[in-house]
Structure formats: structure tokens, C-alpha cells
Amino acid sequence: PAPDPDLILEYFVRTKDDEDELGITEIREGVAEEGEEERGPVTQNEHTEVITFEALCNACGKEAQCNMKEVAIPFFKNILLMANVCDHCGFRDSEVKSAGGISEKGQKITLTMTDSEMDLNRDILKSETASIEIPALELVLTSGALGGRFTTIEGLLGQMKDQLVSINPFAFGDSSSEKGGGKFAGVIQGIDQIIEQGRLVDIILVDPAGNSYIQNVYAPDDDPNMRVEEFERSDEDDDELGIKHMKTEGYEEDSS
């Protein structure tokens, strides 16, 4: 990552008026003014900060820098955006995690595309526990695929295509079978048609944790082309989420 010669980045110290407008609590040190109570130092609101810490690179295993920031999605929840950069091997990765807990019920979101340009530009949050289905292509990506992503529908489709190609390198060329290779090539072609040729399909997002989201372009009104359904999680869902055997009451008795 080299510096941009056309970009000038300057830092400055905020004034008290700046901090008041931003809603940041003033940091006061020493003796309080007459008539005021003494206040201790207060750190900047954590919701405005990018937190940086050391982590391990997923590619080479050496120490890398991870940047994390909490972001509020309108009409939804807060999420954590995480970006990893390794100075040793140059590997970069990003992921999205929910800043809240697991919802009481699972959620199924079905988007029926009616306008290619509008729908491809919708924001979509796919949590690490969500699966994606495109019935017209007979395509299902399970919850383990792609991890957590916050992008547009077009961006997510492109990532799905790249993932499918990378994990199936022998599905093309001389090494592919006529039956398997043809079906796989049809899925890739179908994704290209959605992105480039305006093909309209249904996109289904199923999240047992209820932490995924597709932008409602009609908000705060209901979206006529999107259906959101809640469902009771199965024992298998609870087991995969790690909450089936979670004990939140009376655990003190077990430790005694």
C-alpha cells in the first residue's frame, strides 16, 4: 500500500465547539472551575473510533493489523466492520459481525427482483450464520460460505461467483466432466446474466441468528418486493449457533 501522490491527509486538534457539535464529552483535567463538580478524564465515544489491534494473518500466520469499527445500519442494527492487513505477505481480508446478540427467532428474507439496476444496488448484510439461495439457478450457499459480508447485491453475487470458481478449479477445461462441468458452468453463466444482462430472480437469505439484512428501498414504508418471515429455530440450528447447551441461570450452583 503506497501513499497516494494526489491525496493530502492532514490532522488537526478539535476545538471545544467541534466536540460539542459532535457530541463528544469534553475531557477536563485538574481542578474544576468554581461552582462545577470535578470530572475525571473521559475517552472519546467508542462509536466514532476505529479500534486497531494485533491479530494473526489468515494467510501466513504472522502478526497483522486488524481495524474494527462499529457502524449503525438505518432501520436495522449495529454491526462491526473488521479489516485485516498483513504487512508480511500483503494479505487483506474484511468481515462483518453483528454487534448485538442472537435474535429470539430466525429470519428468512425473500427478495423478488423487479428492477435490475435498483435491486443490484441494494445494500445487503449477510452474517456468518446466513445461507443464500437462488432457486432459479438451483444454487444454495450454506452459512459457512463467504463469512460475514456487508456489500451490495451485485457485489455479493460477484463474490459468490469468485468463491465458486476458486473452490472448483477442475469444473472448467479438459478436466471437467460433461455433466458436472456443464451444470456448474450454467450456474456461473446464470450469475453473469443477473449482473450483466438484467435477469430477474428471487434471492433468499436465511439466517437462524436473525442478524442479516437486505435494504428496504421504500423505507420507512414496507417493500412490496421483499418478504421478511420469522421462524422458530430447530435444535440443529441452536446447536450450530452454540446456544443449545448454553446455561444462563443457576450456573453458580454447578461451580459450587
C-alpha positions in Angstrom: 0.0 0.0 0.0 1.9 3.0 -1.3 0.9 6.7 -0.4 -1.4 8.3 -3.0 0.5 11.3 -4.5 -2.7 13.1 -5.3 -4.2 12.7 -1.8 -3.3 15.1 1.0 -4.3 13.9 4.5 -4.0 16.4 7.4 -4.8 16.0 11.1 -5.9 18.8 13.4 -6.9 19.1 17.0 -10.6 19.6 17.5 -11.8 22.8 19.3 -14.3 22.6 22.2 -17.0 23.8 19.8 -16.2 21.0 17.4 -16.5 18.4 20.2 -19.8 19.9 21.4 -21.2 19.7 17.9 -20.0 16.1 17.5 -21.5 15.1 20.9 -18.1 14.2 22.3 -17.8 14.7 26.1 -15.2 17.3 26.9 -12.1 16.0 28.6 -11.2 18.0 31.7 -8.1 17.7 33.8 -7.1 19.3 37.0 -9.3 21.4 39.3 -12.8 22.1 38.2 -13.9 25.7 37.8 -15.7 27.3 40.7 -19.3 26.1 41.0 -18.7 23.0 38.9 -18.2 19.4 40.1 -14.8 17.9 39.3 -14.9 15.5 36.4 -12.5 12.8 35.5 -11.0 12.2 32.0 -13.5 10.8 29.6 -12.4 8.9 26.4 -13.9 9.7 23.0 -17.2 8.0 22.1 -16.2 4.5 21.0 -18.8 4.5 18.3 -16.8 7.2 16.4 -13.5 5.5 16.7 -11.6 2.9 14.6 -10.1 0.5 17.0 -6.8 -1.1 15.9 -5.3 -4.2 17.5 -2.9 -7.0 16.6 -4.2 -10.3 15.2 -2.8 -13.3 13.3 -2.8 -13.3 9.5 -5.1 -15.9 8.0 -2.6 -16.5 5.1 0.8 -16.6 6.7 0.1 -16.9 10.4 2.2 -13.9 11.4 1.1 -10.8 13.3 -1.2 -8.5 11.3 -3.1 -5.3 12.0 -6.9 -5.5 12.4 -9.1 -2.4 12.2 -12.5 -2.5 13.7 -15.4 0.0 13.7 -19.0 -0.1 14.9 -21.5 1.1 12.3 -25.2 1.6 12.6 -27.4 0.4 9.7 -30.6 2.5 9.4 -33.8 0.6 10.2 -31.7 -2.4 11.4 -28.9 -2.9 13.9 -25.3 -2.0 14.7 -22.6 -4.1 13.1 -18.8 -4.5 13.4 -16.7 -3.9 10.3 -13.4 -5.6 10.6 -10.5 -5.3 8.1 -7.2 -7.2 8.4 -4.0 -6.1 6.7 -0.8 -8.1 6.8 2.5 -6.2 6.2 4.4 -9.5 5.9 2.6 -11.2 3.0 0.3 -8.4 1.8 -2.9 -10.4 2.5 -6.0 -8.3 3.0 -9.4 -9.5 4.3 -12.6 -8.0 5.6 -15.5 -9.4 7.5 -18.7 -8.2 9.2 -20.1 -9.3 12.5 -23.2 -8.4 14.4 -22.6 -6.0 17.3 -25.7 -7.4 19.1 -26.8 -10.8 20.3 -28.7 -13.6 18.6 -32.3 -12.7 17.9 -35.1 -14.6 19.6 -36.2 -16.1 16.3 -34.5 -16.9 13.0 -35.3 -14.9 9.9 -36.0 -15.6 6.2 -35.8 -12.7 3.7 -37.1 -13.2 0.2 -36.4 -10.5 -2.4 -38.2 -10.7 -5.8 -36.1 -8.7 -8.2 -38.3 -6.4 -10.4 -35.8 -3.7 -11.4 -32.3 -4.9 -12.1 -30.4 -1.7 -11.6 -32.3 -0.8 -8.4 -32.1 -4.3 -6.9 -28.4 -4.9 -7.7 -27.6 -1.6 -5.8 -29.4 -2.6 -2.7 -27.3 -3.0 0.4 -27.1 -6.5 1.8 -25.7 -7.7 5.1 -25.0 -11.4 5.1 -23.9 -12.6 8.6 -21.6 -15.5 9.0 -24.6 -17.7 10.1 -26.7 -17.0 7.0 -27.2 -19.1 3.8 -28.1 -17.7 0.4 -30.5 -19.4 -2.1 -31.2 -18.5 -5.8 -33.9 -21.1 -6.7 -33.8 -20.2 -10.4 -30.1 -21.4 -10.6 -30.6 -24.2 -8.1 -27.9 -22.6 -6.1 -27.5 -22.8 -2.3 -24.6 -21.3 -0.4 -24.5 -22.6 3.1 -23.8 -20.5 6.2 -20.1 -21.3 6.1 -19.5 -19.8 2.7 -18.1 -16.2 2.3 -18.3 -15.5 6.1 -19.9 -12.2 7.1 -20.3 -9.6 4.3 -21.7 -6.1 4.0 -21.9 -5.0 0.4 -24.5 -4.6 -2.4 -26.4 -7.5 -4.0 -24.2 -7.1 -7.2 -21.1 -7.2 -5.0 -22.3 -10.3 -3.2 -23.1 -12.1 -6.4 -19.6 -11.3 -7.7 -18.1 -12.7 -4.5 -20.3 -15.8 -4.8 -19.1 -16.4 -8.4 -15.4 -15.9 -7.4 -15.9 -18.3 -4.5 -17.5 -21.0 -6.6 -14.7 -20.7 -9.3 -11.9 -20.8 -6.7 -13.2 -24.0 -4.9 -14.0 -25.8 -8.2 -10.9 -25.3 -10.4 -11.5 -28.5 -12.2 -15.0 -27.7 -13.3 -13.7 -26.0 -16.4 -11.4 -27.1 -19.2 -10.4 -30.6 -20.2 -10.5 -31.9 -16.7 -14.3 -31.2 -16.3 -16.9 -33.9 -17.0 -19.6 -33.1 -19.5 -22.4 -33.5 -16.9 -20.9 -31.8 -13.9 -19.0 -29.2 -15.8 -22.0 -28.2 -17.8 -24.2 -27.7 -14.8 -21.6 -25.8 -12.9 -20.9 -23.6 -16.0 -24.7 -22.9 -16.2 -24.7 -21.6 -12.6 -21.8 -19.2 -13.4 -23.5 -18.1 -16.6 -26.7 -17.5 -14.6 -24.9 -15.3 -12.1 -23.4 -13.3 -15.0 -26.8 -12.9 -16.6 -28.2 -11.5 -13.3 -25.3 -9.0 -13.0 -24.8 -8.0 -16.7 -28.0 -8.9 -18.6 -30.7 -7.8 -16.2 -32.0 -11.3 -15.4 -34.6 -11.1 -12.6 -34.7 -13.8 -10.0 -35.6 -14.4 -6.3 -32.8 -14.1 -3.8 -33.5 -15.8 -0.4 -31.4 -15.1 2.7 -32.0 -17.5 5.6 -30.4 -16.6 9.0 -31.1 -18.7 12.1 -29.5 -15.9 14.2 -31.7 -13.2 12.6 -28.7 -10.9 12.0 -28.9 -10.4 8.2 -30.5 -7.7 6.2 -31.5 -6.6 2.7 -32.0 -2.8 2.2 -35.6 -1.7 2.0 -35.5 1.0 -0.7 -39.0 2.1 0.3 -38.3 2.6 4.0 -39.9 3.6 6.2 -42.8 2.1 4.2 -43.0 -1.7 3.5 -41.1 -3.0 0.5 -43.7 -4.6 -1.9 -41.0 -6.8 -3.4 -39.5 -8.2 -0.2 -40.9 -10.6 2.3 -39.5 -11.0 5.8 -40.5 -14.1 7.8 -39.6 -15.1 11.3 -39.3 -18.8 12.2 -38.6 -20.9 15.3 -35.1 -22.3 15.2 -34.7 -26.1 15.2 -32.5 -28.0 17.7 -29.9 -28.3 14.9 -29.9 -24.5 14.4 -29.4 -23.9 18.2 -26.6 -26.5 18.2 -24.8 -24.8 15.3 -25.2 -21.4 17.0 -23.7 -22.8 20.2 -26.8 -22.0 22.3 -28.4 -25.4 22.7 -26.4 -26.3 25.8 -25.9 -22.7 27.0 -26.9 -22.2 30.6 -27.7 -18.7 31.7 -29.4 -19.4 35.0 -28.3 -21.3 38.0 -24.8 -21.8 36.7 -23.4 -20.7 40.1 -24.7 -23.9 41.6 -22.7 -26.1 39.1 -19.5 -24.4 40.0 -20.0 -24.8 43.8 
